[in-house]
Amino acid sequence: MKSGKEAEEHLWKTWNYWLWEQGFQPSAYPGRGPQKYINYPISQCLLRQADKDKLQVLFAAKQWTVSWDAQTLLTQIRREPLSHHLQELVMENKQRTEIVAEVIHEVYQQWQVQGSPATPNKVGRTWSRNLFAGLYRVEDPFFGQVDYYLYPKQQRGRQLESVQVEYENRTQTLSEERPGWYLPIGNPLKVDDLEQGLRCSVVSPPELDQLILPARDFWLLIPDAENPDSGVYASWGTPALGTAFILLCKRELLNDIYRLRDERLLEWSGEPEPIAENSNWVELTQCLVTSQAYDGVFMDNQTLKDALQPRVRLSISFSGGLRVPNQRGWLAGHCPQVTVFGFAPRVELEVSNLLNEQVIVTRSQKMNQPLSLDLPGTGLYLVRATYGKESAERLVRILDWNSLELSQPERREFMNIGDKYSICGSIILPIT
Amino acid sequence: MTNVQRWYAGFRYRGNVKQLVDKISEKVLEHDLSEFVPLVRIEKGAKPKGFYFFIAVETVQPGDLPESVQSYLMPLPFFKSPIKGKPSFSYDEIKPMVGAAHDVHDYTNPIPYKIVESDRNDDPFQIIPTSTEQKIPDIEAISQRYQQLLYWLSATGNGTWELFKKACQALEIETPGRILRRLKLLGHIESSVDGRRWSAAPTSLVQIESQSETEKFILCGQQTGHLLSILEQYAQVNVIHHSRGHAPDGLQIQLTDSTQINPIIEQVKTSLGLSIQNRGNVANQLAEILPELKEWTLRLRSLPGIVPSLYHWKRFESDDFTECVFSQQTGLYQMWDLDGGDRSRLTLFYDAATNSWRQGDWYGLRFLALQHREQPCIARYDRVKARLAIPYSQRWPQLYERALVLASGQLPNYQKTEQSLWLIYENVGRELVQQLTQKLQVTWEEDEVTTNA
């Protein structure tokens, strides 16, 4: 097999293309100069064995035996002196911050499962014995009542059959809601649950011990990227630039948060709302990180600063149009608007047809302003925004009306007719 | 890792504020200094005879100005009078000096912040009756947009009321509450009891009464253009436009023999992998199982915990809502926020007998209010043409009306007479009329003969 551009590079590009099509971030990147082709395979491995060993040494030296979640752990690590590669990974791997946090968290949990050894343990992969949970927030659209639910997260890369947990005095089976997450369970959480965290026993499988809701000082809740109009916010990750989110936090953090507003780094709407009467937890809605100049601002809660501080300078967002969520695209004649969010006055925008690489749009675009995409027809288009050395890319697929496929609803609505029957459209069924 | 800190350098200046801001901004941008000087704060109410201003500086050591700031910014005349004895301030220190609010000029190109107004008062059941005599410029073009909406709903499967509204907006379809109701009447979609979610209904063939030798079926539920083209290959498909074009076209399948239906269903399954359900005469089945009006009322969603004193109320009187003081009288009410607003929060039926607030489709609640006021509800039936006429002002609850619409697959036509406006339903059998009017306590006339239900 030949090497270099003629042979292997197109394989990496095909891999990136496949990832894009599946809705994931591309992961294969070339290096610079003589490292160009060597970097492609290296880019597929986030943590090398040497990195894992160094992390375990750090965990042991710091005696980090508590059950932190991934984001809290990453904040702690960022404060420590690290090797050049790890430093680059946790501070500058901008597109993949969350996945880096997850992978480091895996190493952390493995280290704990192995009894927190003082020296790196090189036995094979051992899975964590715990599942973690986040928050799932729903709001009554008419009366504004807000409820939070326990939202169990799946273990990355591990298929577990029939997970059952003991929660609220009964055994509850976890069912998948979407890749990476189980359906929310139980009744709305109480303030004490947020304050102290929760630990529920796992009934099965025996490889797991507990489902843990970590006791945190704050939660960032973002809208559903696949269905932003659902009104649901959950701890799916950190907000992308330009994405409004909800900050749920203890009152003690308000001083820090007001400081961020004073320094023009964070904005929100209205006053902090207590989530219950006399609650120590408040909600700030429609929060937006407005600036990246966090470096010089001192905050008591470093974890909050770390979670809010933007790691990227550009982000591409699509809005409007007529989107078909199940086919990951927009319908012809109803293309989305594209907005490049970032911290520069203008950005270079390029839109090209991914299949024939024909450039359709190339223009200097005002940052943070939506632009209507007038794409010539169906197909896959690559939108690339560039400012200086920074760039961001996103794929947009335009679908033909004739390519629409019927979708099995995740949930069918039925209206009861008396005690015995219910109806959905024209389908009358007996109530069982 | 070096720790950069944000601190403030303070100055006093006598002169033009705007000129100061413009010149500093120009230098910051020209020499790309925003990394070190992210913003400038000017004393609120600054006057030319003298004011304070502060530049935010980001360095490792407070008080140390970066070289580029020294070289490019400090030579400007505005920086001649630094505040003496204090090379650096914290933000908390300058706050009391200049007041909590002062003008800020940000050089970091911040992302503009816009508040998205909450649409909490948007009730999916709310339908405001409008003029029914609008001129429709191009029925086919309008109808096509509704067809596209049905295809999109079929491909999306399910979603929220918000998502439904956004799709209507993208397709330039107004009044989404009305189209949701029409799609339910046609058997294409169902929504949750609280109106927050919807799902497309399974694809089905519904048999309707035929006045000729042929057998007729209508297509309900999820569908695409591809499905239509397959059906057209195996059967005669009649496309029926609704009178005003405000709904997807009806698809009527005409067969010489009802035994032909199963092979067609098989063909669709083979071609598309889609199982179409043959549901028979749903209009009659539905009429059979629908409850009496009283029972239907009790099964409406009850909203507990409403404190009437927290809202303004308007009560439905004759044909409009008028302001009232809520005195626990049964009737149809609009709930308004105390601070006003341009539309009501909810429309609810209050049932004094059970002291409960009931939520349901708008026309259904209005029908209840009419019945409660003992207003005679009437209908007229033309047996020869199998048409039923109902006054527009007495439109039936959605589920009962669905039985009428599924009898033909067509929404009602509007017929204006000297006295009133009527809704005309086609292909309605006499037995269906008898069952539904009896359950709804509607008095109906057949030709010239009056029958009391």
Interface residues (C-beta under 8 A of the other chain):
Chain A: P81 P141 F142 G144 N227 D229 S230 G231 L241 G242 A244 R259 D262 E263 R264 E267 S269 Q286 L288 V289 T290 S291 Q292 A293 D295 G296 V297 F298 G320 G321 L322 V324 P325 N326 Q327 L331 H334 F341 G342 F343 A344 P345 M367 N368 W401 N402 L404 E405 L406 S407 Q408 P409 E410 R411 R412 E413 F414 M415 N416 I417 G418 K420 Y421 I423 C424 G425 S426 I427 I428
Chain B: M1 V4 Q5 R6 W7 S34 P38 L39 A56 E58 T59 Y91 K95 V104 D106 T108 N109 P110 I111 P112 Y113 I115 V116 D119 R120 N121 D122 D123 Q148 Y151 W152 S154 A155 T156 G157 N158 G159 T160 W161 E162 L163 K166 A167 A170 L171 K184 G187 H188 I189 E190 S191 S192 V193 R196 R197 W198 S199 A200 A201 P202 T203 S204 V206 C220 G221 Q222 Q223 T224 G225 H226 L227 L272 L274 Q277 R279 V282 Q285 L286 I289 L290 P291 E295 R299 R345 L346 L399 L406
